[in-house]
Amino acid sequence: MRLSTLYMFKQSAESMSKRVSDNNDVYLRLTAGKSLLRASDDPKGATDAVKYQDALAKLEMYRSARGDARSAMEHEDHILSSVGNLLTTSLTEKIVSAQNGTWNEDDLHSFGKEIAGIRANLMDLANSRDGNGRYIFSGFKTDAPAFSDDGTYMGGGAVRKQTITDNTEMQVSHLGSEVFGDIFGDLDGAIEELLREPIDEDALKAALSVASEAVRGGIERLGKAQAELGTNMQQLDALDLTGDNLINDTIIKVQNAIGSDYGTMTSLIMDSKMSEYALNASMLVFQSMQKMNLFNK
């Protein structure tokens, strides 16, 4: 009888210990928000989890890269819009007026000073930097201004590109030489003739004609660059849409692999309730066994 009772007590203690262990295990998984805590819990699930987490990290990296690319292109587009305003509003109309021969010498001198100011503004825009201090129109030579004071292009010869998906690069800026060409030198020629005393009408006419052609070419190059930026940003929008869908799908795969999906977590919650009930029952049995007279002697 004594052996039977001792055996029952031992069994009750072992049962309660197992219930405590089971309860702790479920609690740890709930606290971690996943059922997969160790690779030994589910070797295949652990392998899949690593694979999907690597894929997710790469997708998120490319999403961030596309965000950087979009920011760079939007910044350049904003600058090009300012350049366009100077070329079309400030230069084109006034050069045409100056070519008409209706301005007197004082007017022409004033216009020469105005063009000099516009040229300075264009130079500032051509040597713009981004938020990281990199010169936008210098290609990969981002630590040097695109143009020297005399209008000579000093930037690199290769445009900056950003990797936006596997094996896919996108141009994120334009070279200053592609956008501005030799407009600074041509404007300098017009400024020199406009400020000359006395005015040489033939030389002025020729210089204004060259400047007008330079501005026209600048507007065309500007339009081409902005169109390319627009096309690239549309492509980024499409890639973002596809990328976001892939990220969401991969997140679900990761959750399924590590057991953090809704179904598994709901099952864990139910397991925790059942484990709690079983633990309480084991404790009651154990307490009853302790109260037996045999063990109180």
C-alpha positions in Angstrom: 0.0 0.0 0.0 2.8 2.4 0.9 4.6 1.7 -2.4 1.4 2.2 -4.3 0.9 5.6 -2.6 4.5 6.7 -3.1 4.2 5.7 -6.8 1.0 7.8 -7.1 2.7 10.7 -5.4 5.7 10.4 -7.8 3.5 10.2 -10.8 1.6 13.3 -9.6 4.8 15.3 -9.1 6.1 14.3 -12.5 2.8 15.2 -14.2 2.8 18.6 -12.5 6.4 19.2 -13.5 5.6 18.3 -17.1 2.5 20.6 -17.1 4.7 23.5 -15.8 7.3 22.8 -18.5 4.6 22.7 -21.2 3.0 25.9 -19.9 6.3 27.7 -19.9 7.0 26.5 -23.4 3.7 27.8 -24.7 4.2 31.1 -22.8 7.7 31.6 -24.3 6.3 31.1 -27.8 3.5 33.5 -27.2 5.9 36.1 -25.8 8.2 35.7 -28.8 5.2 35.9 -31.2 6.2 32.8 -33.0 6.1 29.1 -32.6 9.6 28.4 -34.0 12.1 29.2 -31.3 14.8 26.7 -32.3 15.8 25.1 -35.5 15.2 21.7 -33.9 11.5 22.6 -33.5 11.1 22.5 -37.3 14.2 22.1 -39.4 12.5 22.7 -42.7 10.6 25.6 -41.3 13.9 27.1 -40.0 15.5 26.6 -43.4 12.6 28.3 -45.1 12.6 31.1 -42.6 16.2 32.0 -43.3 15.6 31.8 -47.1 12.5 34.1 -46.9 14.1 36.5 -44.4 17.1 36.9 -46.8 14.7 37.5 -49.7 12.7 40.0 -47.6 15.9 41.9 -46.6 16.8 42.2 -50.3 13.4 43.4 -51.3 13.4 46.0 -48.6 16.9 47.1 -49.6 15.8 47.7 -53.2 12.7 49.5 -52.0 15.0 51.9 -50.0 17.2 52.2 -53.1 14.3 53.2 -55.3 13.3 55.8 -52.6 16.8 57.2 -52.9 16.6 57.2 -56.6 13.3 58.9 -56.6 14.5 61.6 -54.2 17.5 62.3 -56.4 15.4 62.6 -59.5 12.8 64.8 -57.9 15.6 67.1 -56.7 17.1 67.3 -60.1 13.6 67.9 -61.7 13.0 70.8 -59.3 16.3 72.4 -60.3 15.6 71.8 -64.0 12.3 73.6 -63.6 14.1 76.6 -62.2 16.5 76.5 -65.1 13.6 76.3 -67.5 12.1 79.4 -66.0 15.3 81.3 -66.5 15.8 80.2 -70.1 12.2 80.7 -71.3 11.0 83.7 -69.3 14.1 85.6 -68.5 16.2 85.1 -71.6 14.3 84.0 -74.7 11.8 86.9 -74.8 14.4 89.6 -73.9 17.0 88.3 -76.4 14.4 88.6 -79.1 13.6 92.1 -78.0 17.2 93.1 -78.0 17.6 91.7 -81.6 14.7 93.9 -82.9 17.0 96.9 -82.8 14.5 99.1 -80.9 16.6 99.4 -77.7 19.0 102.3 -77.2 22.5 101.8 -75.9 21.6 102.4 -72.3 18.9 99.7 -72.6 21.4 97.3 -74.1 23.9 97.9 -71.3 21.2 97.3 -68.7 20.2 94.1 -70.5 23.9 93.0 -70.5 24.0 93.4 -66.7 20.7 91.5 -66.4 22.0 88.6 -68.5 25.1 88.5 -66.4 22.9 88.1 -63.3 20.9 85.4 -65.1 24.1 83.6 -66.1 25.2 83.7 -62.4 21.9 82.1 -61.4 22.3 79.4 -64.0 25.8 78.7 -62.8 24.5 78.3 -59.2 21.8 75.9 -60.4 24.3 73.9 -62.6 26.5 73.6 -59.5 23.7 72.6 -57.2 24.2 69.9 -54.5 21.9 67.4 -53.0 21.1 66.9 -49.3 24.3 64.9 -48.9 26.5 67.7 -50.3 27.1 65.9 -53.6 27.2 67.9 -56.8 24.1 66.8 -58.8 25.4 67.4 -62.4 28.9 66.1 -61.9 28.2 62.5 -62.6 30.2 60.2 -60.4 32.6 63.0 -59.7 30.3 64.2 -57.0 32.9 66.0 -54.8 33.7 68.6 -57.5 31.5 71.4 -59.0 30.1 70.6 -62.5 31.3 73.9 -64.0 34.2 76.2 -63.4 33.6 80.0 -63.3 34.3 80.4 -67.0 31.6 77.8 -67.9 34.0 74.9 -68.6 32.5 71.5 -67.6 34.6 69.9 -64.9 32.4 67.0 -63.8 32.8 63.3 -64.6 32.0 61.6 -67.8 29.7 58.9 -66.5 26.1 59.5 -65.2 25.2 58.3 -61.7 23.1 55.2 -61.5 21.3 53.3 -58.8 20.6 49.6 -58.6 16.9 49.3 -58.1 16.2 45.6 -58.6 18.2 42.5 -59.2 20.6 43.3 -62.1 18.7 46.5 -62.9 20.3 50.0 -62.8 18.6 53.3 -63.4 20.1 56.7 -64.3 19.3 59.1 -61.4 21.0 62.3 -62.7 22.3 63.9 -65.8 25.7 65.3 -66.7 26.0 69.1 -66.7 27.4 68.9 -70.2 24.2 67.1 -71.3 21.9 69.7 -69.8 23.8 73.0 -70.1 26.1 72.4 -73.1 28.2 75.5 -73.9 25.5 78.0 -72.9 27.7 79.8 -70.4 30.3 80.7 -73.0 27.7 81.8 -75.5 26.0 84.0 -72.9 29.5 85.5 -72.0 29.9 86.5 -75.7 26.5 88.3 -75.7 27.2 90.0 -72.3 30.6 91.3 -73.6 29.0 92.9 -76.7 26.0 94.3 -74.7 28.4 96.0 -72.3 30.8 97.2 -75.0 31.2 101.0 -75.4 30.4 102.0 -77.9 28.1 99.2 -79.1 29.3 97.3 -82.3 25.9 96.6 -83.9 27.1 93.9 -86.2 29.1 92.1 -83.5 26.2 92.4 -81.1 23.8 91.0 -83.6 26.0 88.0 -84.2 26.5 87.5 -80.4 22.8 87.7 -79.7 22.1 85.2 -82.5 24.6 82.7 -81.0 23.1 83.3 -77.5 19.6 82.8 -78.8 20.6 79.5 -80.5 22.3 78.4 -77.3 19.2 79.1 -75.3 17.0 77.3 -77.8 19.3 74.3 -77.6 19.3 74.5 -73.8 15.6 74.4 -73.7 15.5 71.3 -76.0 18.1 69.5 -73.8 16.2 70.5 -70.7 13.0 69.1 -72.1 14.8 65.8 -73.0 16.2 65.5 -69.5 12.9 66.2 -67.8 11.1 63.7 -70.0 13.7 61.0 -69.1 13.3 61.8 -65.4 9.5 61.5 -65.8 9.8 58.2 -67.6 12.1 56.8 -64.9 9.9 58.0 -62.1 6.9 56.3 -63.7 9.0 53.1 -63.9 9.9 53.4 -60.2 6.2 53.7 -59.4 5.5 50.5 -61.2 8.4 48.7 -59.6 7.3 49.9 -56.2 3.9 48.5 -56.7 5.3 45.1 -57.7 7.9 45.3 -55.0 5.4 46.1 -52.3 3.3 43.1 -53.3 6.4 40.8 -53.2 7.3 42.2 -49.8 3.8 41.5 -48.5 3.8 38.0 -49.9 7.3 37.3 -48.5 6.3 38.6 -45.1 3.5 36.0 -45.1 5.9 33.3 -46.0 8.2 34.3 -43.2 5.3 34.3 -40.7 4.2 30.9 -41.9 7.7 29.5 -41.6 8.4 30.8 -38.1 4.8 30.3 -36.9 3.8 33.9 -36.3 0.8 33.8 -38.7 -2.7 34.4 -37.4 -3.7 30.7 -37.4 -0.7 29.5 -35.5 -0.9 32.3 -32.9 -4.6 31.6 -32.4 -3.7 27.9 -31.9 -1.0 28.9 -29.4 -3.4 31.0 -27.4 -5.8 28.0 -27.2 -2.9 25.7 -26.2 -2.0 28.2 -23.5 -5.5 28.0 -22.1 -5.5 24.2 -22.2 -2.0 24.1 -20.7 -3.2 26.4 -17.9 -6.2 24.2 -17.2 -4.1 21.1 -17.2 -1.5 22.7 -14.9 -4.2 23.7 -12.4 -5.7 20.2 -12.4 -2.2 18.7 -11.8 -1.6 21.1 -8.9 -4.9 20.1 -7.3 -4.1 16.4 -7.6 -0.6 17.0 -6.2 -2.0 19.0 -3.3 -4.5 16.2 -2.6 -1.7 13.7 -2.5 0.3 15.8 0.0 -2.7 15.8 2.4 -2.8 12.0 2.6 -2.2 10.8 6.1 0.5 8.5 5.0 2.8 11.4 4.2 1.8 13.4 7.2 3.3 10.9 9.6 
